[in-house]
Structures are given as structure tokens and as C-alpha cells.
């Protein structure tokens, strides 16, 4: 039996979604795998998504990190509030590490995977368990230039204890991974084409309209956008996150209990989103035209947008342009120049190889 512990970042559903893809692949391909999922904000979403694996998944309610803090009704970062929240979080780290070690010792953990909570690497170090970070960024790089240096140094110290770094597309990080680095592009949950057709039929029974998917993230509250001219465009229907305050006959909300957003991407003709890696990955792997909302002050977004623009995978708009955007005019200008493949199988296999290799080394050391 291999027992793998996942520490999943708290910010929205993006980190959880891609971890669900990886966890699902691990549990489907290896009968002798058990997973412990550690998270707070997305825990209900994780439980609903992984319910079919029953007792092979243990869910542990713990706040794993801070994420971003945005100004009310905005996509812009609140630097002062972020600084305060991160400082409070770091003050709690020693006690949190102690509590987590006490919890995990009962499970005989083989590996700790983090996407991309820094506390996981402190826990792995304390338990002498190998750690794998998997992400397109770290919170250290996301906060660089925003937080005071002493706080950044604390976070850098935690990330420096990462044993292996599985980097994803658009990554622009230091050489994390003191025992190795693996490089990948995109992965996501597989879509169900029958379900995608059902969604499409429900949104556009005539099959004559353009379906536009516009998620902005489950931790973002933007206020009432019902009067935007965007929604009035003929021959277009829009699908948005269930937390978005929009009341318009052309706008449909994803049901709050619906977990498989990749099927909505597959049912859509275009995706409009902030530069969140999870939604971007789903759009690219389904080869959907992608419009990305620019947030130049955020390091993670800048790196993702730079990658997308360099590879001609998106068009960029400013937040202020969105309410009046002519969606129809955007379609001809977003061709796909490069095809990417879902690398979830490769990543799962690499993770299992890391575990097997470390088990072999441990057994040899015990013999000696």
C-alpha cells in the first residue's frame, strides 16, 4: 500500500481541480494507493469529486495557506491585507506543523505532495518523508515585490525543503527541488463528451448560438454586473460561476453542486477568464479560443500571460474592456498554432516512480 498525502492551496478551486485530476489518475491506475487530502476552502468540492473512491481517500480539514487577498468588488490585489494575513499565517506555522505531524504519523506516509502550500515541506522535513511540489508557481514568487523581505525569507526557507519540483507550463521559479526537478506542460480532468453535449443542448437547443464560458474564480466577489452590454450580444449565451451576481436572460450559472467544470469548457465555443492556470489548462487542452483578463501587478498572472502570448494561445484584454467586449469579433483572431496533450498520466507515473525509488533507498539503508 502506498499512502500519498496532498496539501492543496486554499485559493479557489483551481488547485483542487488539478489535484483531483492527478488523484483520480493515481487511484484508478494503482489499486494499492491511498490518498489523504488536506484542505479547508475546497474540501466539500474535493469530497464530491472523489466520492467514488470511498475509503481510499481520507479528508483532513486544515487551512493550508493564505492565497491572494483581493480588494472588495475587484480583481486587484489588496497588498496591505495580504501582508497582514501572511504574517498571521507564518506565526501559526510551528504549532500547525506539530499538529499535522501528530495527525499523519498514524498513516505511515510514503510521500507528501503539495500544490503548492509551503507548510507541506516543513511537515515532510519533520517526518523525514519525501516531498513533491507540483505547480506553475509558488506563493513565494507570487508575493515577491509585495511582502516585506523578512516574510519572503520565511517562505523561501520552507520551499527550499522541497525534495522534488514538478513544474508546470508558465513556471518561472528558482531551482526548487533539492533532489530533482521534472518539467511538464498542461494537465486537467478528462471531459465527458456525452455530458458536454448535454450541457450544450441545454444552453443552446438550436445549436446556432456561440456559448461563452466566463468563470472568474470562486473566491472573487465582483458585485452586480447584470447591466453590462456584454450580455446583450445576439446569438451568444454566457455561462458563469455560480458566485457571480448576474441576472440576465442570456446568462446561465453553473449549479453550485456541479463539480465538473471541464465539461462546461468542452461544451463552449470560447473561454474568457483571468489567468488562472486551471481554467487556462482546460481551455488549451480542449482547444478553445481563450481571452485572458490582464492583471499586470500579479506575478503569477504575468508569467502565465507571457507564456500564452509567446505561444499564441490567447488574446489579452483589460478588465475595463470586458463589459463592452464584442465577442463575435474575437473569434477569427484566436487560432491554435500548437497542440498540447493532457499529461496527467505522465505526471502520475513520475510521482509513483519517485515513491518507489525512495522506498528502495530506504529499504537499502535499513539493511545496512
Secondary structure, DSSP 8 states (H G I E B T S, - for coil): -EEEEEEE--STTHHHHHHHHHHHHHHHH-TTEEEEEEESTTHHHHHHHTGGGGGGEEEEE--------B-TTSSSB-HHHHHHHHHHHHHHHHHHHHHHHHHHGGG--SEEEEEB-THHHHHHHHHT--EEEEES--HHHHHTTTS-HHHHHHHHHHHTT-SEEEE-TT-------TTEEEE---------HHHHHHHHHHH-TTS-SEEEEE---TT------TT-GGGG-TTEEEEE-TTS----TTEEE--TT---HHHHHHH-SEEEEES-HHHHHHHHHTT-EEEEE--TT-HHHHHHHHHHHHTT--EEE-HHHHTT--HHHHGGG----S-----HHHHHHHHHHHHHHHHHHHHHHHH-
